[in-house]
Amino acid sequence: TAVMIGVMILSGSFAEEKEKGTLDNIRISPATDGEILLSKGISGTLLVMLISSIMLILNRVELSWQAAIGCGVLLLLGAISFTTIGLLIGLFAKTQSAARAISTIIYFPLIFPALAADLSRIARNLAAVLPSFYLYRGLRETLQYQAPLSAVRTDILALAIFSLILALATFLGYKRSLHQDS
């Protein structure tokens, strides 16, 4: 869900704002470009967190307090990672339909290796370069095995690094797209 919302939904909505000129109207407001991008990222992250929380509640997931903290941190960092990927796609796609097509193509390689990582060493090595692998592995540990925060620290660290790199790439991509539009 985090991957789908972050990558597929946000990329299309951001590209739509560019396509329809809404983003240009926002850019003439007193908000700085950094604030505009940060608000898009925060709203996407909050949407992923809200939907994930609703899914946990509807599935009546009960967690120890340590597992709940680990789950929350993993979901937050995953939400940031996938929101930034969606924003990057939306930044460089010319139209909403192009953004949706690109995100559909990117969605499968983000999900499949993480799910297949337990099947072979090749799949695990491939999956290890994707944030979805660390989100899936960490969530499996916290949700299925009630693992404490210390047991998922590697997954949290990896997702934090992905979040930082992807957020920086999104900011630089946004700055680059502003110069191209000028």
Beta strands, then each sheet from edge to edge (+ up, - down):
end
